[in-house]
Amino acid sequence: MPNIFQFKSKAELTAAANLEAFISKCREDLTVFGVDLDWDAHVWPKVAVFAKFGVTTRKPKQEELMDKSFLEFAKAYLRYQQGHKPTNTKNELKALRVLEAALIQVNGDASIKGLSLTCLDEAVSLARGYYSEGAAYACGREIERLAKFVTDNHLINTNLKEWRNPISRPTDTTRTGKEAKKNREKKLPNETALNALAEIFASNPVEERDIFTTSIFAMLMSAPSRIAEVMALPIDCEVFEKDSEGVERYGWRFFAGKGYEGDIKWIPTVMVEVAKIAVDRAKNLSFEARKLAKWIEDNPNKFYRHENCPNVADDKPLTMEQACQALGLAHHTKDICYSSLNSRGLDHHDYTNTLNSLWQHVKGRLPDSFPWFDEDKGIKFSNALFALNANQFHGNRPRLPTELKKPDTTFFNNDIGTRLALGDKHKNIFDRYGYFDNDGERLKVTSHQARHLLNTIAQRGGLSNLEIAKWSGRADVKQNRTYNHMADYEMVAMAERIDPSKALFGPLGKVENHLPVTAQEFNTLEQAAAHVTEYGFCVHDFTMSPCEKFRDCINCTEQVCIKGDAEKLIRMKERLDKIEHLLVKSEQAIEEGEMGADRWLEHQTKTANRLRDLICILENPDIDDGAQVKLRGNDFSQLRRVAEKKSISMVAENEVEFKEASILENLTDILGGGFG
């Protein structure tokens, strides 16, 4: 467990003294990223590259490194924050890079002492212009966190704690239209690619690389997990328990990220067999590597006798061929043996190496974290489901039975994706099996798309947000919305299932009958959409114009009433009673000479007559229940007014054109006669 501390500034000290104390304690007392971390290095392996904003190489040149006046604070801040809340993204580094650039642009100096509101605003502006929406938001959030930290701990003289990140969190909750379709396609896996992986998995592949890739993806499709979580599972992750009804349930015990503690993820019944097969295949893949790791733990000073190890005493001098066999190196000819040993820095002559001397070489090449595969989760190589031997999946080199390898997420993602830098030279699993998209393009998926798909399926199945968050290993239920890619019509269908009385799709009821259509198809529909009103349904085409009646539905010819709807019939009768009282008052107002009362009486009389007509029809026993009733009328509308005005204008224009044509014809006759 790395040493961490809670930094407490001293109010009586100056900001400069507090800053110096903070950097010193982070450099001397913290052990985050390892006790052997080279503080003075500009590149911390597998942690960070302290390069300027915009530099992407992992081996920056001297002029691409962070300014010395900013570098010490950047290292201290990153180490401190990652010690308290470790993350894979390390957004602190994004914030530090843009802040250094902003400080130089605003102040001409990169020292954190000059941090100001202007610098923060400039940093956010740089982030907006360089990063994607999501990355810019995360960067801005981290800048806000840094500003509060340096203020609260008196590391600068300026109060910046009230500054807020101006970049809004990007939303991808649009569920209709081209943008929504594009978002869903980007976040969800290609169906052709999914089917291809399923077919390869079902074919029981022989090549270990294919077994590795298909087994992990099958596990990702069994429970919504991050790829790093699956690859860090222990060999004894499987859990079997009986539920309250005595049915045996199957799950995996492992730790999730983002703040959620260790838990069991239960596998849906339909995926249990697939999940079991995937785990069994992974166990077989890692068997030799786990066996080696266990041997080293139990026998740290004795050579591991694998299947091809020479059967000789540990201290007996070996030929070059025997030495290569012991290490698992190529040994077909003497020249190859010479080259293999030389590449390892070993003596490349006969009878100069023994198993004892080679064992020291083997232990020197163990992973730095050995015996831990994942120390934070307490998983050793000897108990890791995905522990591997070096070169285990290499196509041209033999597996090294005396060396261990921890596969990372890139190792897996490269086999299901495409690598633009390598082009067609890189063959992923789809290429190797001859699978392509319908248009002939190369297939690819990402490990995280499976998580998005399972969350969307869970939403469609009606699982509660709390259950989905727990199943997915999330600390915050609100994070579910990022993974929900249900379309709007699916949401409406779910509402109908919960409360059948709200038949928003009408009598047809099936979602399949209400899938999105093209504009041409929409225009050919007899009735495209309907809005529920107080007395029936409004069938106005809102794609043409908004409501022009201001919800005066009774006097609208686009309202449809349903015979047999008793509740709405009662509403009409109540409305008629109120209007009849208003008619009496309107007549009194006319007698008293009130201005405008006559127009009010005219409107209320028209409304009362239409209500009487509707009530009469809806109470008629000769009309079947369910019949649709729509009264005719001579409605006023802006669209009709414009159309009539346009029609009058066109008639006038035609008359002018006709007169002009007649004059031109007469003039032509005159001119023709004159020249004739």
C-alpha positions as CSV (number, residue, x, y, z in Angstrom):
1,M,0.0,0.0,0.0
2,P,1.6,3.3,-1.0
3,N,2.2,6.0,1.6
4,I,-0.1,9.0,1.3
5,F,-0.8,12.0,3.5
6,Q,-3.3,14.8,3.9
7,F,-1.5,18.0,3.2
8,K,-2.2,20.8,5.7
9,S,-0.9,24.2,4.9
10,K,0.2,26.6,7.6
11,A,-1.7,29.9,7.7
12,E,1.2,31.8,9.1
13,L,3.4,30.9,6.3
14,T,3.5,32.7,2.9
15,A,2.1,31.1,-0.2
16,A,5.6,30.5,-1.5
17,A,6.6,28.7,1.7
18,N,3.5,26.5,1.6
19,L,4.1,25.7,-2.1
20,E,7.7,24.7,-1.4
21,A,6.6,22.5,1.6
22,F,3.9,20.8,-0.6
23,I,6.4,19.9,-3.4
24,S,8.9,18.7,-0.8
25,K,6.5,16.4,1.0
26,C,5.2,14.9,-2.3
27,R,8.7,14.3,-3.5
28,E,10.1,12.9,-0.3
29,D,7.2,11.3,1.6
30,L,4.8,10.0,-1.0
31,T,5.4,6.5,-2.5
32,V,2.6,6.7,-5.0
33,F,3.8,5.2,-8.4
34,G,6.5,3.2,-6.5
35,V,9.3,3.9,-4.1
36,D,11.8,3.7,-6.9
37,L,10.2,6.4,-9.0
38,D,12.7,8.7,-10.5
39,W,11.4,12.1,-9.5
40,D,13.7,14.0,-11.8
41,A,12.8,12.1,-14.9
42,H,10.5,13.8,-17.4
43,V,8.8,10.5,-18.3
44,W,7.4,8.4,-15.5
45,P,6.9,5.0,-17.2
46,K,3.2,3.9,-17.5
47,V,2.3,7.0,-15.5
48,A,2.9,10.3,-17.2
49,V,4.9,12.3,-19.7
50,F,5.5,15.9,-18.5
51,A,5.5,17.5,-21.9
52,K,4.0,20.7,-23.1
53,F,0.4,21.1,-24.3
54,G,-0.2,19.5,-27.7
55,V,2.9,17.2,-27.5
56,T,1.7,13.6,-28.0
57,T,5.0,11.6,-28.2
58,R,6.1,9.6,-25.2
59,K,9.7,10.6,-25.9
60,P,9.6,14.4,-26.1
61,K,12.5,16.5,-27.1
62,Q,14.1,18.9,-24.7
63,E,12.2,21.9,-26.1
64,E,8.9,19.9,-25.8
65,L,9.2,19.4,-22.0
66,M,7.3,21.4,-19.4
67,D,8.9,24.6,-18.2
68,K,11.1,24.1,-15.1
69,S,9.2,26.8,-13.2
70,F,6.1,24.7,-13.5
71,L,7.4,21.2,-13.6
72,E,8.0,20.5,-9.9
73,F,4.5,21.6,-9.0
74,A,3.0,19.5,-11.8
75,K,4.8,16.4,-10.5
76,A,3.8,17.0,-6.9
77,Y,0.1,17.7,-7.8
78,L,-0.3,14.6,-10.0
79,R,1.4,12.3,-7.5
80,Y,-0.7,13.8,-4.6
81,Q,-4.1,13.6,-6.4
82,Q,-3.5,10.1,-7.8
83,G,-2.5,8.9,-4.4
84,H,-5.8,10.0,-2.9
85,K,-8.0,9.1,-5.9
86,P,-6.2,7.0,-8.5
87,T,-7.7,6.9,-12.0
88,N,-6.7,5.5,-15.3
89,T,-7.5,8.7,-17.2
90,K,-5.3,10.9,-15.2
91,N,-7.1,14.1,-16.2
92,E,-4.9,16.0,-13.9
93,L,-2.2,15.9,-16.6
94,K,-4.6,17.4,-19.2
95,A,-5.3,20.3,-16.8
96,L,-1.6,20.8,-15.9
97,R,-0.6,21.0,-19.6
98,V,-3.2,23.6,-20.6
99,L,-2.5,25.6,-17.4
100,E,1.2,25.7,-18.2
101,A,0.4,27.0,-21.7
102,A,-2.1,29.5,-20.4
103,L,0.4,30.8,-17.8
104,I,3.0,31.4,-20.4
105,Q,0.5,33.1,-22.8
106,V,-0.9,35.4,-20.1
107,N,2.1,36.1,-17.8
108,G,5.1,35.1,-20.0
109,D,6.1,32.8,-17.1
110,A,4.9,29.3,-16.3
111,S,5.1,29.6,-12.5
112,I,2.0,28.4,-10.7
113,K,2.4,31.5,-8.4
114,G,1.0,33.6,-11.2
115,L,-2.3,31.7,-11.6
116,S,-5.3,34.0,-12.0
117,L,-8.8,34.1,-13.3
118,T,-7.5,35.2,-16.7
119,C,-5.2,32.2,-16.8
120,L,-8.0,29.8,-15.9
121,D,-10.2,31.3,-18.6
122,E,-7.4,31.0,-21.2
123,A,-6.7,27.4,-20.1
124,V,-10.4,26.5,-20.7
125,S,-10.3,28.2,-24.1
126,L,-7.2,26.2,-25.1
127,A,-8.9,22.9,-23.9
128,R,-12.0,23.7,-26.0
129,G,-10.0,24.2,-29.1
130,Y,-7.9,21.1,-28.7
131,Y,-9.9,18.3,-27.0
132,S,-13.2,16.6,-27.9
133,E,-16.3,17.8,-26.0
134,G,-16.0,15.1,-23.4
135,A,-12.3,15.5,-22.9
136,A,-12.6,19.3,-22.7
137,Y,-15.3,19.0,-20.1
138,A,-13.2,16.6,-18.0
139,C,-10.1,18.9,-18.4
140,G,-12.2,22.0,-17.3
141,R,-13.5,20.1,-14.3
142,E,-10.0,19.2,-13.3
143,I,-8.8,22.8,-13.7
144,E,-11.6,23.9,-11.4
145,R,-10.5,21.2,-8.9
146,L,-6.9,22.4,-9.1
147,A,-7.9,26.1,-8.6
148,K,-9.8,25.2,-5.4
149,F,-6.9,23.0,-4.2
150,V,-4.2,25.7,-4.5
151,T,-6.6,28.3,-3.0
152,D,-7.7,26.2,0.0
153,N,-4.1,25.2,0.8
154,H,-2.7,28.7,0.4
155,L,-0.3,27.7,-2.4
156,I,-1.0,31.0,-4.2
157,N,-1.9,34.5,-3.1
158,T,-5.1,34.7,-5.2
159,N,-8.5,33.4,-4.2
160,L,-9.8,31.3,-7.1
161,K,-12.1,28.9,-5.3
162,E,-15.2,30.6,-6.7
163,W,-14.2,30.0,-10.4
164,R,-16.3,27.4,-12.1
165,N,-15.8,25.3,-15.2
166,P,-17.7,27.0,-18.0
167,I,-17.6,23.9,-20.2
168,S,-21.0,22.1,-20.0
169,R,-21.0,18.4,-19.7
170,P,-21.7,17.0,-23.2
171,T,-25.0,15.2,-23.5
172,D,-25.7,12.4,-25.9
173,T,-29.3,11.9,-24.7
174,T,-30.8,13.0,-28.1
175,R,-33.0,10.1,-29.1
176,T,-34.5,11.1,-32.4
177,G,-33.2,12.1,-35.8
178,K,-29.9,11.6,-37.5
179,E,-27.8,12.8,-34.6
180,A,-29.3,10.2,-32.2
181,K,-28.8,7.5,-34.8
182,K,-25.2,8.5,-35.2
183,N,-24.7,8.5,-31.4
184,R,-26.2,5.1,-31.0
185,E,-24.1,3.6,-33.8
186,K,-20.9,5.0,-32.3
187,K,-21.6,3.7,-28.8
188,L,-23.2,0.4,-29.7
189,P,-21.3,-2.5,-31.4
190,N,-21.7,-3.3,-35.0
191,E,-24.2,-6.2,-35.3
192,T,-22.2,-7.9,-38.0
193,A,-19.1,-7.8,-35.8
194,L,-21.1,-9.2,-32.9
195,N,-22.4,-12.1,-34.9
196,A,-18.9,-12.8,-36.3
197,L,-17.4,-13.0,-32.8
198,A,-20.2,-15.2,-31.7
199,E,-19.6,-17.6,-34.6
200,I,-15.8,-17.7,-33.9
201,F,-16.4,-18.4,-30.2
202,A,-18.9,-21.2,-31.1
203,S,-16.5,-22.8,-33.5
204,N,-14.2,-23.6,-30.6
205,P,-11.1,-21.9,-32.0
206,V,-7.7,-23.6,-31.8
207,E,-5.3,-20.6,-31.9
208,E,-4.6,-19.3,-28.4
209,R,-4.9,-15.6,-29.5
210,D,-8.4,-16.3,-30.9
211,I,-9.4,-18.2,-27.7
212,F,-8.2,-15.2,-25.6
213,T,-10.0,-12.6,-27.7
214,T,-13.3,-14.4,-28.0
215,S,-13.4,-15.6,-24.4
216,I,-12.9,-12.0,-23.0
217,F,-15.5,-10.6,-25.4
218,A,-17.9,-13.3,-24.3
219,M,-17.3,-12.4,-20.7
220,L,-17.9,-8.7,-21.6
221,M,-21.2,-9.7,-23.1
222,S,-22.2,-11.6,-20.0
223,A,-22.0,-8.8,-17.5
224,P,-21.5,-5.0,-18.0
225,S,-17.8,-4.7,-17.1
226,R,-14.8,-2.6,-18.0
227,I,-12.1,-4.5,-19.9
228,A,-9.6,-3.9,-17.1
229,E,-12.0,-5.4,-14.5
230,V,-12.4,-8.6,-16.5
231,M,-8.7,-9.0,-17.2
232,A,-8.0,-8.6,-13.4
233,L,-10.3,-11.4,-12.4
234,P,-8.8,-14.2,-10.2
235,I,-9.0,-17.8,-11.1
236,D,-11.5,-18.5,-8.3
237,C,-13.9,-15.7,-9.4
238,E,-16.9,-18.0,-10.1
239,V,-19.7,-18.0,-7.5
240,F,-22.6,-20.5,-7.3
241,E,-25.5,-19.7,-5.0
242,K,-29.1,-20.8,-4.7
243,D,-31.8,-18.1,-4.7
244,S,-34.9,-18.0,-2.5
245,E,-36.7,-20.4,-4.9
246,G,-33.8,-22.9,-4.8
247,V,-32.6,-22.1,-8.3
248,E,-28.8,-22.1,-8.6
249,R,-27.4,-18.8,-9.8
250,Y,-24.0,-18.1,-11.3
251,G,-21.9,-15.0,-11.0
252,W,-18.4,-13.6,-10.8
253,R,-16.8,-12.0,-7.8
254,F,-14.5,-9.1,-8.7
255,F,-13.8,-5.4,-8.0
256,A,-15.3,-2.7,-10.1
257,G,-13.8,0.7,-10.8
258,K,-15.1,4.3,-10.1
259,G,-15.6,4.0,-6.4
260,Y,-17.7,0.8,-6.2
261,E,-16.5,-1.8,-3.8
262,G,-16.0,-5.5,-4.5
263,D,-19.2,-7.3,-5.4
264,I,-20.7,-10.2,-7.3
265,K,-22.0,-9.7,-10.8
266,W,-24.7,-12.2,-11.5
267,I,-24.9,-13.6,-15.0
268,P,-28.2,-13.6,-16.9
269,T,-29.5,-17.2,-17.3
270,V,-29.3,-17.1,-21.1
271,M,-25.6,-16.3,-20.9
272,V,-24.5,-18.7,-18.1
273,E,-23.3,-21.5,-20.3
274,V,-21.4,-19.1,-22.5
275,A,-19.8,-17.4,-19.5
276,K,-18.8,-20.8,-18.0
277,I,-17.2,-21.8,-21.2
278,A,-15.3,-18.5,-21.5
279,V,-13.9,-18.8,-18.0
280,D,-12.9,-22.5,-18.6
281,R,-11.0,-21.5,-21.7
282,A,-9.3,-18.7,-19.9
283,K,-8.2,-21.1,-17.2
284,N,-6.7,-23.4,-19.7
285,L,-4.8,-20.5,-21.4
286,S,-3.3,-19.3,-18.1
287,F,-2.5,-22.7,-16.7
288,E,1.2,-22.8,-17.6
289,A,1.8,-19.2,-16.5
290,R,0.0,-19.7,-13.2
291,K,2.0,-22.9,-12.7
292,L,5.3,-21.0,-13.2
293,A,4.3,-18.2,-10.9
294,K,3.4,-20.6,-8.1
295,W,6.7,-22.4,-8.5
296,I,8.6,-19.2,-8.2
297,E,6.7,-18.2,-5.1
298,D,7.3,-21.6,-3.5
299,N,10.9,-22.3,-4.9
300,P,12.5,-18.9,-5.4
301,N,16.0,-20.4,-5.7
302,K,15.3,-23.5,-7.9
303,F,15.0,-23.6,-11.7
304,Y,11.5,-24.3,-13.0
305,R,11.5,-27.6,-14.8
306,H,9.0,-27.2,-17.6
307,E,8.2,-29.8,-20.2
308,N,11.2,-29.0,-22.5
309,C,13.7,-28.3,-19.8
310,P,16.9,-30.4,-20.2
311,N,17.0,-33.3,-17.7
312,V,20.3,-32.3,-16.1
313,A,21.5,-31.3,-12.6
314,D,21.1,-27.6,-11.7
315,D,24.8,-27.0,-11.5
316,K,25.8,-28.9,-14.6
317,P,27.3,-26.8,-17.5
318,L,25.0,-26.7,-20.5
319,T,25.5,-26.6,-24.2
320,M,24.1,-23.6,-26.0
321,E,21.2,-25.8,-27.3
322,Q,20.4,-26.9,-23.7
323,A,20.6,-23.4,-22.4
324,C,18.1,-22.3,-25.1
325,Q,15.8,-25.2,-24.4
326,A,15.8,-24.3,-20.7
327,L,14.8,-20.7,-21.5
328,G,12.4,-21.7,-24.3
329,L,14.4,-19.9,-26.9
330,A,14.8,-20.9,-30.6
331,H,17.5,-23.6,-30.9
332,H,17.1,-25.3,-34.3
333,T,20.8,-24.6,-35.3
334,K,24.0,-23.6,-33.5
335,D,23.8,-20.2,-35.2
336,I,20.3,-19.6,-33.9
337,C,21.3,-20.7,-30.4
338,Y,24.3,-18.3,-30.6
339,S,22.0,-15.4,-31.6
340,S,19.3,-16.3,-29.0
341,L,21.7,-16.2,-26.1
342,N,23.5,-13.2,-27.4
343,S,20.3,-11.2,-27.6
344,R,19.7,-11.9,-23.9
345,G,23.1,-10.7,-22.9
346,L,24.1,-14.3,-21.9
347,D,27.3,-16.1,-22.5
348,H,26.8,-17.7,-25.9
349,H,29.3,-20.6,-25.8
350,D,28.9,-24.2,-24.8
351,Y,29.3,-25.2,-21.2
352,T,29.3,-21.7,-19.8
353,N,25.7,-21.6,-18.4
354,T,24.0,-23.8,-15.8
355,L,20.4,-24.0,-14.7
356,N,21.4,-22.1,-11.6
357,S,22.9,-19.2,-13.5
358,L,20.0,-19.1,-15.9
359,W,17.6,-19.0,-13.0
360,Q,19.1,-15.7,-11.9
361,H,18.5,-14.4,-15.4
362,V,14.9,-15.6,-15.4
363,K,14.2,-13.9,-12.0
364,G,15.7,-10.7,-13.4
365,R,13.1,-10.7,-16.2
366,L,10.1,-11.1,-14.0
367,P,7.4,-8.3,-14.1
368,D,8.3,-5.5,-11.7
369,S,5.1,-6.1,-9.7
370,F,5.7,-9.9,-9.2
371,P,4.3,-11.7,-7.4
372,W,1.4,-9.3,-7.8
373,F,-0.8,-9.3,-10.9
374,D,-2.9,-6.6,-9.3
375,E,-1.7,-5.6,-5.9
376,D,-4.6,-3.3,-5.1
377,K,-7.0,-6.2,-5.5
378,G,-4.8,-8.8,-3.9
379,I,-4.4,-10.9,-7.0
380,K,-1.1,-12.7,-7.6
381,F,0.1,-14.1,-11.0
382,S,-0.4,-17.6,-9.5
383,N,-4.1,-16.8,-9.1
384,A,-4.8,-14.6,-12.1
385,L,-7.3,-15.8,-14.7
386,F,-5.4,-14.0,-17.5
387,A,-1.8,-14.5,-16.5
388,L,0.2,-15.4,-19.6
389,N,3.6,-16.5,-20.7
390,A,5.7,-14.2,-22.7
391,N,5.3,-14.7,-26.5
392,Q,2.3,-16.9,-25.8
393,F,0.3,-15.4,-28.7
394,H,3.3,-14.5,-30.9
395,G,2.9,-15.8,-34.4
396,N,6.6,-16.3,-35.2
397,R,8.3,-16.8,-31.8
398,P,8.0,-19.7,-29.4
399,R,6.2,-19.3,-26.0
400,L,8.7,-18.6,-23.2
401,P,7.8,-21.1,-20.4
402,T,10.0,-19.3,-17.9
403,E,8.7,-15.8,-18.4
404,L,5.5,-14.1,-17.3
405,K,3.4,-11.4,-19.0
406,K,0.4,-9.4,-17.9
407,P,-1.7,-8.6,-20.9
408,D,-3.0,-5.0,-20.9
409,T,-6.2,-3.6,-22.4
410,T,-4.4,-2.4,-25.6
411,F,-3.3,-5.9,-26.2
412,F,-6.9,-7.0,-26.4
413,N,-8.4,-4.0,-28.1
414,N,-5.8,-4.2,-30.9
415,D,-7.3,-7.6,-31.9
416,I,-10.9,-6.4,-32.2
417,G,-10.1,-3.0,-33.7
418,T,-8.1,-1.4,-36.5
419,R,-4.8,0.4,-36.3
420,L,-4.7,3.3,-38.7
421,A,-0.9,3.7,-38.5
422,L,-0.4,0.1,-39.7
423,G,-3.2,0.0,-42.2
424,D,-3.8,-3.4,-43.8
425,K,-0.6,-4.8,-42.2
426,H,-2.4,-5.2,-38.9
427,K,-4.8,-8.2,-39.0
428,N,-7.4,-8.3,-36.3
429,I,-9.6,-11.3,-35.5
430,F,-12.2,-10.4,-38.1
431,D,-9.5,-10.2,-40.8
432,R,-8.0,-13.6,-39.9
433,Y,-11.4,-15.3,-40.2
434,G,-12.5,-13.4,-43.3
435,Y,-15.4,-11.3,-41.8
436,F,-16.3,-8.0,-43.4
437,D,-19.1,-5.5,-43.1
438,N,-22.0,-5.5,-45.6
439,D,-20.3,-2.8,-47.7
440,G,-16.9,-4.7,-47.7
441,E,-15.3,-2.5,-45.0
442,R,-13.1,-4.0,-42.3
443,L,-15.0,-4.8,-39.0
444,K,-14.1,-3.4,-35.6
445,V,-15.6,-3.1,-32.2
446,T,-14.4,-1.7,-28.8
447,S,-14.5,-3.4,-25.5
448,H,-16.6,-0.7,-24.0
449,Q,-19.4,-1.0,-26.6
450,A,-20.4,-4.3,-25.0
451,R,-21.0,-2.5,-21.8
452,H,-23.1,0.1,-23.5
453,L,-25.1,-2.6,-25.2
454,L,-25.8,-4.6,-22.0
455,N,-26.9,-1.4,-20.2
456,T,-29.3,-0.5,-23.0
457,I,-30.7,-4.1,-23.0
458,A,-31.2,-3.8,-19.2
459,Q,-33.0,-0.5,-19.7
460,R,-35.3,-2.1,-22.3
461,G,-35.9,-5.0,-19.9
462,G,-37.2,-2.7,-17.2
463,L,-34.3,-3.1,-14.7
464,S,-34.3,-0.3,-12.2
465,N,-31.5,2.3,-12.4
466,L,-30.2,1.3,-9.0
467,E,-30.0,-2.4,-10.1
468,I,-28.3,-1.4,-13.4
469,A,-25.7,0.7,-11.5
470,K,-25.0,-2.1,-9.1
471,W,-24.8,-4.7,-11.8
472,S,-22.4,-2.4,-13.8
473,G,-20.3,-1.5,-10.7
474,R,-21.1,2.2,-10.6
475,A,-21.0,4.4,-7.6
476,D,-23.3,7.0,-9.1
477,V,-26.7,6.0,-10.5
478,K,-26.6,9.2,-12.7
479,Q,-23.9,7.6,-14.8
480,N,-26.5,5.2,-16.2
481,R,-27.8,7.9,-18.6
482,T,-24.5,7.8,-20.6
483,Y,-25.1,4.1,-21.3
484,N,-28.8,4.2,-22.1
485,H,-29.3,4.3,-25.9
486,M,-33.1,3.5,-26.1
487,A,-34.9,5.4,-28.8
488,D,-37.9,7.5,-28.1
489,Y,-40.5,5.0,-29.3
490,E,-39.0,2.4,-27.0
491,M,-39.4,4.7,-24.1
492,V,-43.1,5.3,-25.0
493,A,-43.6,1.5,-25.4
494,M,-42.2,1.0,-21.9
495,A,-44.6,3.6,-20.5
496,E,-47.5,1.7,-22.1
497,R,-46.4,-1.5,-20.5
498,I,-46.3,0.1,-17.1
499,D,-49.7,1.7,-17.5
500,P,-51.8,0.1,-20.3
501,S,-54.5,2.9,-19.9
502,K,-52.1,5.3,-21.5
503,A,-52.2,3.9,-25.0
504,L,-49.9,6.4,-26.6
505,F,-49.5,4.3,-29.7
506,G,-53.2,3.7,-30.1
507,P,-55.0,0.4,-30.7
508,L,-52.1,-1.1,-32.8
509,G,-49.9,-1.0,-29.7
510,K,-46.8,-2.7,-31.2
511,V,-43.5,-0.7,-31.4
512,E,-42.7,-2.3,-34.7
513,N,-45.6,-0.5,-36.3
514,H,-44.2,2.9,-35.2
515,L,-40.6,2.8,-36.2
516,P,-39.1,6.0,-37.7
517,V,-39.9,6.5,-41.4
518,T,-38.7,8.7,-44.2
519,A,-40.3,12.0,-45.0
520,Q,-41.8,10.5,-48.2
521,E,-43.4,7.6,-46.2
522,F,-44.6,10.0,-43.6
523,N,-46.4,12.2,-46.1
524,T,-48.3,9.2,-47.5
525,L,-49.8,8.2,-44.2
526,E,-53.5,8.8,-43.7
527,Q,-52.8,9.9,-40.2
528,A,-49.2,10.3,-39.0
529,A,-49.6,11.4,-35.3
530,A,-52.2,12.3,-32.7
531,H,-52.1,14.4,-29.5
532,V,-54.3,13.6,-26.6
533,T,-56.7,16.5,-25.8
534,E,-59.3,17.3,-23.1
535,Y,-62.1,15.9,-25.3
536,G,-60.4,13.6,-27.8
537,F,-57.4,13.6,-30.1
538,C,-55.8,16.4,-32.1
539,V,-54.7,15.1,-35.6
540,H,-53.2,18.4,-36.7
541,D,-50.0,17.9,-38.7
542,F,-47.5,19.7,-36.6
543,T,-44.8,19.2,-39.2
544,M,-46.6,21.8,-41.3
545,S,-47.5,24.4,-38.6
546,P,-48.0,24.9,-34.9
547,C,-51.5,24.9,-33.3
548,E,-53.4,27.9,-34.6
549,K,-56.5,27.5,-32.3
550,F,-54.7,28.2,-29.0
551,R,-56.3,25.0,-27.7
552,D,-59.8,26.0,-28.7
553,C,-60.3,22.3,-29.6
554,I,-64.1,22.3,-29.7
555,N,-64.1,24.8,-32.6
556,C,-61.3,23.0,-34.5
557,T,-62.0,20.7,-37.4
558,E,-58.9,18.7,-36.6
559,Q,-60.2,17.2,-33.3
560,V,-61.4,13.6,-33.3
561,C,-63.7,12.4,-30.6
562,I,-64.2,8.7,-29.8
563,K,-67.7,7.3,-29.2
564,G,-67.9,5.4,-25.9
565,D,-65.3,7.5,-24.0
566,A,-67.6,8.3,-21.0
567,E,-65.0,10.5,-19.2
568,K,-64.6,12.9,-22.1
569,L,-68.3,13.0,-22.7
570,I,-68.8,14.2,-19.1
571,R,-66.2,16.9,-19.7
572,M,-68.2,18.1,-22.8
573,K,-71.4,18.3,-20.8
574,E,-69.7,20.2,-18.0
575,R,-68.2,22.6,-20.6
576,L,-71.7,23.1,-22.2
577,D,-73.2,24.0,-18.8
578,K,-70.6,26.6,-18.2
579,I,-71.0,28.1,-21.7
580,E,-74.8,28.3,-21.4
581,H,-74.3,30.4,-18.2
582,L,-71.9,32.6,-20.2
583,L,-74.4,33.0,-23.0
584,V,-76.9,34.5,-20.5
585,K,-74.3,36.9,-19.2
586,S,-73.2,37.8,-22.8
587,E,-76.8,38.7,-23.7
588,Q,-77.1,40.9,-20.6
589,A,-73.8,42.6,-21.5
590,I,-75.1,43.4,-25.0
591,E,-78.3,44.9,-23.5
592,E,-76.1,47.1,-21.3
593,G,-74.1,48.2,-24.3
594,E,-70.7,46.7,-23.4
595,M,-68.2,47.0,-26.2
596,G,-67.2,43.6,-27.8
597,A,-70.0,41.7,-26.1
598,D,-71.6,40.9,-29.5
599,R,-68.4,39.1,-30.7
600,W,-68.1,37.2,-27.5
601,L,-71.7,36.1,-27.8
602,E,-71.1,35.0,-31.4
603,H,-68.1,32.9,-30.3
604,Q,-69.9,31.3,-27.4
605,T,-73.0,30.5,-29.4
606,K,-70.8,28.7,-32.0
607,T,-69.0,26.7,-29.3
608,A,-72.3,25.8,-27.6
609,N,-73.8,24.6,-30.9
610,R,-70.8,22.4,-31.7
611,L,-70.9,20.9,-28.2
612,R,-74.6,20.1,-28.6
613,D,-73.9,18.4,-31.9
614,L,-71.0,16.4,-30.5
615,I,-73.0,15.3,-27.4
616,C,-75.9,14.3,-29.6
617,I,-73.7,12.1,-31.8
618,L,-71.8,10.6,-28.9
619,E,-75.0,9.7,-27.1
620,N,-76.6,8.2,-30.2
621,P,-77.3,4.5,-29.6
622,D,-77.2,3.7,-33.3
623,I,-73.5,4.6,-33.5
624,D,-71.0,1.9,-32.3
625,D,-68.6,2.5,-29.5
626,G,-65.1,3.3,-30.9
627,A,-66.4,5.3,-33.8
628,Q,-64.3,8.3,-34.6
629,V,-66.3,11.6,-34.7
630,K,-65.0,14.8,-36.4
631,L,-67.2,17.8,-37.0
632,R,-66.9,19.9,-40.1
633,G,-66.5,23.6,-40.1
634,N,-65.1,26.7,-41.8
635,D,-62.1,27.2,-39.6
636,F,-59.9,30.3,-39.8
637,S,-56.2,29.6,-39.9
638,Q,-53.1,31.6,-40.8
639,L,-52.2,29.0,-43.3
640,R,-55.6,29.3,-45.0
641,R,-55.4,33.1,-44.9
642,V,-51.9,33.1,-46.5
643,A,-53.1,30.6,-49.1
644,E,-56.1,32.6,-50.0
645,K,-54.0,35.8,-50.2
646,K,-51.5,34.0,-52.4
647,S,-54.3,32.8,-54.6
648,I,-55.8,36.3,-55.1
649,S,-52.3,37.6,-55.8
650,M,-51.7,34.9,-58.4
651,V,-55.0,35.7,-60.1
652,A,-54.1,39.4,-60.2
653,E,-50.6,38.6,-61.7
654,N,-52.2,36.3,-64.3
655,E,-54.6,39.2,-65.3
656,V,-51.6,41.6,-65.6
657,E,-49.6,39.0,-67.6
658,F,-52.6,38.5,-69.9
659,K,-53.0,42.2,-70.5
660,E,-49.2,42.5,-71.2
661,A,-49.4,39.6,-73.6
662,S,-52.3,41.2,-75.5
663,I,-50.5,44.6,-75.8
664,L,-47.3,42.8,-77.0
665,E,-49.4,40.8,-79.5
666,N,-51.0,44.0,-80.8
667,L,-47.7,45.8,-81.0
668,T,-46.2,42.9,-82.9
669,D,-49.0,43.1,-85.4
670,I,-48.5,46.8,-85.8
671,L,-44.8,46.5,-86.3
672,G,-45.2,43.6,-88.6
673,G,-47.7,45.5,-90.7
674,G,-45.4,48.6,-90.9
675,F,-42.4,46.6,-92.2
676,G,-44.5,44.5,-94.4
